[in-house]
Amino acid sequence: MINRLLNFLNASPVNFLAVKNIMCELENAGYRRIDPKQPIGNIKAGDKFFVTKNDSSIYAFSIGRKSLADAGFHMICAHCDSPTFRIKPNAEILCEGGIVKLNTEVYGGPIMSTWFDRPLTLAGRVIVRGDDEMNPKTLLLHIKRPLLQISNLAIHFNRQVNDGVKLSKQKDVLPILGIINTELEKGNMLMNAILEELNKEHEVKAKDILDFDLYLADASPSCTFGMHDEFISSGRLDDLSMCFAGLEAMISVKENDITNVWAIFDNEETGSQTKQGAGSPFLATMLKRIAIAQGGGEEAFYQAVENAFMISADNAHAWHPNYNEKYDPTNHPVLGGGPVIKFNAAQKYASDAVSAAIFSELCRNAGVPCQCFVNHSDVAGGSTLGNILASSIPLRGVDMGNAILAMHSCRETGSVADHEYCVRVFTHFYNIK
């Protein structure tokens, strides 16, 4: 099981590739893709299908024997974006000695220092000219070799580096791409790298490239470590590990009375207020269309929402053995201790006593341990999908996740056992009659 997760992480350096790889898994499991621009037709028990938005969010549905109005639905949601650096337009900056660096902007809230002095690569999507101006083509890009690096300044020029240094997002984190060899490379080095990779599978000319969404990614593969290989080391555990746990559960679902929904959103790290984010009405619209296709109407959708339950799956903070003082004295989850229910008095999480009780019972019946996380009262915490989604679809729901260390680092640490626990409880949830 853990090797499947590692392979997925390695093949999914950015949101677009994560969605592509999820699509392949769903199709192999018998799910069909539908086009939301077309009528969805009749919906019957046993139907399995999915839709995408912006190539970067994906929503899968396994239709139960009972209608949405009668039984509601069970939903797990997560997000597929992670903090990184986006390549700006006109990105190449020519420096002394012919060295080319790339102009970037920060996406989300990365721990920027963790991106230094490690092999990086590029991944994302490239938009090329199509048959008409309103329908360009999208090609996915993943350069599978070390291509760039953000290098530290030597300690001899920065004696205070180990005392803490404030980093400039515009100056300090620009990656080195290469050294100009010929005049033809000036201003074209990034484009040459893009074309070289795309032309391995497609015939693309520079003049046909209209734009791109490209991001930096760690080029080192994910792995396990520890005396017993009990830990996972990888970028993007937050939140691709939850995406994949939900995927493993969804593709194992047998035909059931209750409709199961699996929703993977984009742009959680920047607030979710996009057409492909949890703040969008897109998912609510799809659920309403399903209710109508089953012979109901808007009333059936509203009944379904009242009968539904949501698990918002986004990783939690694991207790760090070097920083005990940063954690709540009685609620600090540990690696390997099982899924974590997240609470917040300011309602940054969707969990309340009722939804937490439901999830803890799911864990108990699945034979899985369960933990709680609450912020130290003097330390501000983050937020996640649950309350954002619940503001547009008023669902009962719980915010949970697996405990990880170094959240938002270029490389995070998780637990092998926790991943297996999470798949088990998600599978149990989806198979409730």
C-alpha positions as CSV (number, residue, x, y, z in Angstrom):
1,M,0.0,0.0,0.0
2,I,2.7,2.5,0.9
3,N,4.6,2.0,-2.4
4,R,1.4,3.0,-4.2
5,L,1.4,6.2,-2.2
6,L,5.1,6.9,-2.9
7,N,4.6,6.3,-6.6
8,F,1.7,8.7,-6.7
9,L,3.6,11.4,-4.9
10,N,6.6,11.0,-7.3
11,A,4.3,11.2,-10.3
12,S,2.3,14.2,-9.0
13,P,4.6,17.2,-8.4
14,V,1.8,19.7,-9.1
15,N,-2.0,19.8,-8.9
16,F,-2.5,19.2,-12.7
17,L,-0.5,16.0,-12.7
18,A,-2.1,14.8,-9.5
19,V,-5.5,15.2,-11.2
20,K,-4.3,13.4,-14.3
21,N,-3.0,10.4,-12.2
22,I,-6.2,10.3,-10.2
23,M,-8.2,10.2,-13.5
24,C,-6.2,7.2,-14.7
25,E,-6.9,5.3,-11.4
26,L,-10.6,6.1,-11.6
27,E,-10.9,5.0,-15.2
28,N,-9.0,1.8,-14.4
29,A,-11.6,1.2,-11.6
30,G,-14.5,1.6,-14.0
31,Y,-15.4,5.2,-13.5
32,R,-16.3,7.2,-16.7
33,R,-15.5,10.8,-17.3
34,I,-18.5,13.1,-18.1
35,D,-18.5,16.6,-19.5
36,P,-20.3,19.1,-17.3
37,K,-21.1,21.1,-20.5
38,Q,-23.4,18.2,-21.6
39,P,-26.6,16.9,-19.9
40,I,-25.6,14.2,-17.4
41,G,-28.6,12.0,-18.5
42,N,-30.3,9.4,-16.4
43,I,-28.6,8.4,-13.2
44,K,-29.1,4.9,-11.8
45,A,-27.7,2.8,-9.0
46,G,-24.2,1.6,-9.6
47,D,-23.2,4.4,-11.9
48,K,-19.6,5.6,-11.4
49,F,-18.4,8.8,-13.0
50,F,-16.2,11.8,-12.4
51,V,-15.9,15.4,-13.6
52,T,-12.9,17.8,-13.6
53,K,-12.6,21.6,-13.4
54,N,-9.7,23.6,-14.7
55,D,-7.6,20.4,-15.1
56,S,-6.8,20.9,-11.4
57,S,-9.8,19.7,-9.4
58,I,-11.7,16.4,-9.7
59,Y,-15.0,15.1,-8.3
60,A,-16.0,11.4,-8.3
61,F,-19.5,9.9,-7.7
62,S,-20.5,6.3,-6.9
63,I,-24.3,6.3,-7.1
64,G,-26.1,4.3,-4.4
65,R,-29.3,2.3,-4.6
66,K,-31.3,4.9,-2.6
67,S,-31.8,8.4,-4.0
68,L,-30.0,11.4,-2.7
69,A,-33.2,12.7,-1.2
70,D,-33.7,9.5,0.8
71,A,-30.2,8.7,1.9
72,G,-28.1,11.7,1.4
73,F,-24.4,11.1,0.5
74,H,-21.1,10.4,2.1
75,M,-18.3,12.7,1.1
76,I,-14.6,12.9,1.6
77,C,-12.8,16.0,0.4
78,A,-9.2,17.1,0.2
79,H,-7.0,19.4,-1.8
80,C,-4.3,18.8,-4.4
81,D,-2.3,22.0,-4.3
82,S,0.8,22.6,-2.1
83,P,3.0,25.6,-1.3
84,T,5.7,26.1,-4.0
85,F,7.0,28.8,-6.4
86,R,5.2,29.8,-9.6
87,I,7.3,30.8,-12.7
88,K,6.4,34.3,-13.7
89,P,5.9,35.4,-17.3
90,N,9.1,36.6,-19.0
91,A,10.9,34.7,-16.3
92,E,14.5,34.6,-17.6
93,I,17.0,36.9,-15.9
94,L,20.5,37.0,-17.5
95,C,23.3,37.5,-15.0
96,E,27.0,37.9,-15.0
97,G,28.9,35.0,-16.5
98,G,25.9,34.0,-18.7
99,I,24.1,32.5,-15.7
100,V,20.3,32.5,-16.2
101,K,18.0,32.5,-13.2
102,L,14.2,32.5,-13.2
103,N,11.8,35.1,-11.8
104,T,9.3,33.4,-9.5
105,E,6.5,34.3,-7.1
106,V,5.5,32.4,-4.0
107,Y,2.4,30.2,-4.1
108,G,0.8,29.5,-0.7
109,G,2.9,29.6,2.4
110,P,6.1,27.5,2.0
111,I,8.9,27.3,4.5
112,M,11.2,29.0,2.0
113,S,14.5,28.0,3.5
114,T,13.8,24.3,2.9
115,W,13.9,24.9,-0.8
116,F,17.5,25.9,-0.8
117,D,20.4,23.7,-2.1
118,R,18.4,20.8,-3.4
119,P,17.7,19.6,-6.9
120,L,14.5,21.1,-8.3
121,T,12.5,20.6,-11.5
122,L,9.6,22.2,-13.3
123,A,6.0,20.8,-13.7
124,G,2.6,22.1,-14.6
125,R,0.7,22.8,-17.8
126,V,1.5,24.5,-21.1
127,I,-1.3,26.0,-23.2
128,V,-0.8,25.7,-27.0
129,R,-2.7,27.0,-30.0
130,G,-5.8,24.9,-30.8
131,D,-8.3,24.6,-33.7
132,D,-9.9,27.9,-32.6
133,E,-9.0,30.8,-30.4
134,M,-11.6,30.0,-27.7
135,N,-10.4,26.4,-27.3
136,P,-6.6,26.2,-26.9
137,K,-5.0,22.8,-26.0
138,T,-3.5,21.9,-22.7
139,L,-0.3,19.8,-22.4
140,L,1.0,18.6,-19.1
141,L,4.7,19.0,-18.3
142,H,6.9,17.2,-15.9
143,I,10.7,17.4,-16.4
144,K,11.9,14.3,-14.7
145,R,15.4,15.4,-14.0
146,P,17.1,17.9,-11.7
147,L,16.9,21.2,-13.7
148,L,17.2,24.1,-11.2
149,Q,18.5,25.0,-7.8
150,I,18.1,27.8,-5.3
151,S,21.5,28.3,-3.8
152,N,22.3,29.7,-0.4
153,L,24.7,32.5,0.2
154,A,28.0,31.2,1.8
155,I,28.2,31.6,5.5
156,H,31.3,33.6,5.1
157,F,29.1,36.4,3.6
158,N,26.3,35.9,6.0
159,R,27.7,35.1,9.5
160,Q,24.2,35.4,11.1
161,V,22.6,32.8,8.9
162,N,22.3,30.3,11.8
163,D,20.7,33.0,14.0
164,G,17.7,33.4,11.6
165,V,17.6,35.3,8.4
166,K,14.6,37.2,6.8
167,L,14.3,36.0,3.2
168,S,13.2,38.2,0.3
169,K,10.6,36.6,-1.9
170,Q,11.8,38.6,-4.8
171,K,15.6,38.3,-4.4
172,D,16.6,35.3,-2.3
173,V,14.5,32.4,-3.8
174,L,15.2,32.8,-7.5
175,P,16.4,29.4,-8.9
176,I,19.4,29.0,-11.3
177,L,18.5,27.4,-14.6
178,G,21.8,27.3,-16.5
179,I,24.7,29.0,-18.3
180,I,24.2,30.4,-21.8
181,N,26.3,28.5,-24.4
182,T,25.2,30.2,-27.6
183,E,23.6,33.5,-28.6
184,L,20.5,31.6,-29.6
185,E,20.0,30.5,-26.0
186,K,19.6,34.1,-24.8
187,G,16.0,34.6,-23.7
188,N,15.1,31.1,-24.9
189,M,16.6,28.8,-22.2
190,L,13.3,28.1,-20.4
191,M,11.4,27.7,-23.7
192,N,14.0,25.3,-24.9
193,A,13.6,23.2,-21.7
194,I,9.8,23.2,-22.2
195,L,10.0,22.3,-25.9
196,E,12.5,19.5,-25.3
197,E,10.2,17.8,-22.8
198,L,6.9,18.4,-24.7
199,N,8.4,17.1,-28.0
200,K,9.1,13.7,-26.4
201,E,5.3,13.0,-26.9
202,H,4.0,15.9,-29.0
203,E,5.0,18.0,-32.0
204,V,5.1,21.5,-30.6
205,K,6.6,24.7,-32.0
206,A,7.6,27.7,-29.9
207,K,5.3,30.0,-31.8
208,D,2.3,27.8,-30.8
209,I,2.9,28.1,-27.1
210,L,0.5,30.7,-25.8
211,D,1.1,30.5,-22.0
212,F,1.9,28.2,-19.1
213,D,1.2,27.5,-15.4
214,L,4.6,26.1,-14.3
215,Y,5.9,25.5,-10.7
216,L,9.0,24.4,-9.0
217,A,9.0,20.9,-7.5
218,D,11.5,18.8,-5.5
219,A,13.3,16.5,-7.9
220,S,14.3,14.0,-5.2
221,P,12.0,10.9,-5.0
222,S,9.7,10.2,-2.0
223,C,10.9,7.5,0.4
224,T,10.4,5.8,3.7
225,F,13.0,6.1,6.5
226,G,13.5,5.1,10.2
227,M,14.8,1.9,11.9
228,H,11.6,0.1,10.8
229,D,10.8,2.2,7.7
230,E,8.0,3.7,9.7
231,F,8.2,7.2,8.4
232,I,7.4,8.8,5.0
233,S,9.6,11.6,3.6
234,S,8.1,13.5,0.7
235,G,7.0,16.9,-0.5
236,R,3.3,17.5,-0.8
237,L,2.1,15.1,1.9
238,D,-0.1,18.0,2.7
239,D,-2.5,17.2,1.1
240,L,-1.7,14.6,-1.6
241,S,-1.5,11.9,1.0
242,M,-5.1,12.5,2.0
243,C,-6.1,12.7,-1.7
244,F,-4.6,9.3,-2.3
245,A,-6.1,7.7,0.9
246,G,-9.5,8.9,-0.4
247,L,-8.8,7.5,-3.8
248,E,-7.8,4.1,-2.4
249,A,-11.1,4.0,-0.5
250,M,-13.2,5.2,-3.4
251,I,-12.0,2.7,-6.0
252,S,-12.6,-0.1,-3.5
253,V,-16.3,0.8,-3.0
254,K,-18.8,-1.8,-3.7
255,E,-22.4,-0.9,-4.8
256,N,-24.1,0.6,-1.8
257,D,-27.4,2.1,-0.7
258,I,-25.7,5.5,-0.1
259,T,-24.1,7.6,-2.8
260,N,-20.4,8.3,-2.2
261,V,-18.7,11.5,-3.3
262,W,-15.0,12.2,-3.4
263,A,-14.0,15.8,-4.0
264,I,-10.4,17.0,-4.6
265,F,-10.2,20.8,-4.7
266,D,-7.5,23.2,-5.9
267,N,-6.2,26.4,-4.4
268,E,-6.8,25.6,-0.7
269,E,-3.3,27.1,0.0
270,T,-4.4,30.5,-1.3
271,G,-7.9,30.7,0.2
272,S,-10.1,28.4,-2.0
273,Q,-11.9,31.3,-3.7
274,T,-11.6,30.1,-7.3
275,K,-13.9,28.2,-9.7
276,Q,-11.9,25.0,-8.8
277,G,-11.7,25.7,-5.1
278,A,-13.8,24.7,-2.1
279,G,-15.5,28.1,-2.2
280,S,-16.9,27.5,-5.6
281,P,-20.5,26.4,-6.2
282,F,-19.4,23.8,-8.8
283,L,-19.7,20.8,-6.5
284,A,-23.1,21.9,-5.2
285,T,-24.3,22.4,-8.8
286,M,-23.2,18.8,-9.7
287,L,-25.0,17.3,-6.7
288,K,-28.1,19.3,-7.6
289,R,-27.9,18.0,-11.1
290,I,-27.6,14.4,-9.9
291,A,-30.7,14.9,-7.6
292,I,-32.7,16.2,-10.5
293,A,-31.5,13.4,-12.8
294,Q,-32.8,10.9,-10.3
295,G,-36.3,12.4,-10.7
296,G,-36.1,14.9,-7.9
297,G,-35.5,18.6,-8.0
298,E,-34.0,21.3,-5.9
299,E,-36.0,20.0,-2.9
300,A,-34.3,16.6,-3.3
301,F,-30.9,18.2,-3.2
302,Y,-31.7,20.1,0.0
303,Q,-32.9,16.9,1.6
304,A,-29.7,15.2,0.5
305,V,-27.6,17.9,2.1
306,E,-29.5,17.4,5.4
307,N,-28.8,13.6,5.3
308,A,-25.2,13.9,4.2
309,F,-21.9,13.7,6.1
310,M,-18.6,15.2,5.1
311,I,-15.0,14.2,6.0
312,S,-12.7,17.2,5.3
313,A,-9.3,15.5,5.0
314,D,-6.3,17.8,5.4
315,N,-3.2,16.9,7.4
316,A,-2.7,17.9,11.0
317,H,0.4,19.0,13.0
318,A,2.3,16.1,14.6
319,W,4.0,16.7,18.0
320,H,7.6,17.6,17.4
321,P,10.0,16.2,19.9
322,N,12.2,19.3,19.8
323,Y,9.4,21.9,20.3
324,N,7.1,20.6,23.0
325,E,6.3,24.1,24.1
326,K,4.5,24.9,20.8
327,Y,1.8,22.4,21.4
328,D,-1.4,22.2,23.5
329,P,-0.5,20.4,26.8
330,T,-3.2,17.8,26.4
331,N,-4.0,17.5,22.7
332,H,-0.9,17.0,20.6
333,P,-1.1,14.0,18.2
334,V,1.9,11.9,17.5
335,L,3.1,10.2,14.4
336,G,1.7,6.7,14.1
337,G,-1.2,7.4,16.5
338,G,-3.9,7.4,13.9
339,P,-6.1,10.0,12.2
340,V,-6.5,13.3,14.0
341,I,-9.8,15.2,14.6
342,K,-9.1,19.0,14.5
343,F,-10.9,21.4,16.7
344,N,-10.9,25.2,16.8
345,A,-13.1,27.6,19.0
346,A,-13.0,30.2,16.3
347,Q,-14.6,27.8,13.8
348,K,-11.6,27.5,11.5
349,Y,-12.4,23.8,11.4
350,A,-15.8,22.2,10.7
351,S,-15.6,19.8,13.6
352,D,-18.0,20.0,16.5
353,A,-18.9,17.5,19.2
354,V,-21.5,15.7,17.1
355,S,-19.3,15.3,14.0
356,A,-16.2,14.4,16.1
357,A,-18.2,11.7,17.9
358,I,-19.4,10.3,14.5
359,F,-15.8,10.2,13.2
360,S,-14.4,8.7,16.3
361,E,-17.0,5.9,16.1
362,L,-16.1,5.3,12.4
363,C,-12.5,4.9,13.6
364,R,-13.5,2.5,16.4
365,N,-15.6,0.4,14.1
366,A,-12.8,0.3,11.5
367,G,-10.3,-0.8,14.2
368,V,-8.3,2.4,13.9
369,P,-6.9,4.6,16.7
370,C,-8.0,8.2,16.8
371,Q,-6.4,11.4,18.1
372,C,-7.3,15.1,18.7
373,F,-5.6,18.3,17.8
374,V,-6.2,21.7,19.3
375,N,-3.8,24.7,18.9
376,H,-1.8,25.9,21.8
377,S,-3.9,28.9,22.9
378,D,-0.9,31.3,22.4
379,V,-0.2,30.0,18.9
380,A,-2.3,30.9,15.9
381,G,-3.3,28.1,13.6
382,G,-4.4,27.7,10.0
383,S,-7.7,26.8,8.5
384,T,-8.8,24.2,5.9
385,L,-11.5,23.1,3.5
386,G,-14.3,22.0,5.8
387,N,-15.7,25.4,7.0
388,I,-15.2,26.9,3.5
389,L,-17.2,24.2,1.8
390,A,-19.8,24.2,4.6
391,S,-20.5,27.9,3.9
392,S,-21.9,27.0,0.5
393,I,-23.2,23.5,1.2
394,P,-24.3,23.4,4.9
395,L,-23.1,19.9,5.6
396,R,-22.5,18.1,8.9
397,G,-18.8,17.4,8.8
398,V,-15.5,16.9,10.5
399,D,-12.1,18.2,9.8
400,M,-9.4,15.6,10.2
401,G,-6.1,14.5,8.8
402,N,-3.0,12.5,9.5
403,A,-0.3,14.0,11.7
404,I,2.8,15.2,9.9
405,L,6.0,17.1,10.8
406,A,7.3,20.2,8.9
407,M,4.0,21.1,7.3
408,H,4.7,23.3,4.2
409,S,8.3,22.4,4.1
410,C,9.7,21.3,0.7
411,R,9.9,17.9,2.3
412,E,7.4,16.8,5.0
413,T,7.4,13.8,7.3
414,G,4.5,11.4,7.9
415,S,3.8,7.9,9.2
416,V,3.3,4.7,7.2
417,A,0.9,3.3,9.9
418,D,-1.2,6.5,9.8
419,H,-1.6,6.2,6.0
420,E,-2.8,2.6,6.4
421,Y,-5.2,3.6,9.2
422,C,-6.6,6.4,7.1
423,V,-7.3,4.2,4.1
424,R,-9.0,1.7,6.5
425,V,-11.4,4.3,8.1
426,F,-12.2,6.0,4.7
427,T,-13.0,2.6,3.2
428,H,-15.3,1.8,6.2
429,F,-17.0,5.1,5.8
430,Y,-17.7,4.6,2.1
431,N,-19.1,1.1,2.7
432,I,-21.6,1.9,5.4
433,K,-25.1,0.7,4.2
